């Protein structure tokens, strides 16, 4: 398990990048030698991992955008899994 705190800023791990596939109408995470088709929730979270926002800020933006509350547990779980998979990283 990778130690990180929700106040740390997160970004996509290089050389990963996000792309919206117009023909499939879905977000895709492009990684070396593989492509991950993202569900809408995963895409919404990863687009906010730009190195300028903390996990707390990402949660706040998602709750405001989707007019929902109590997203913290689910978002933190996803972010932890994304860090463990090497998709995102803490900013130095």
ABEGO torsion letter per residue (X at the ends): XBBBBAABBBBBBOABBBBBBAAAGBBBBBBBGBBBBBBAAAAAAAAABAGABBAAAAAAAAAAAAGBBGAAAAAAAAAAAAAAAGABBBBX
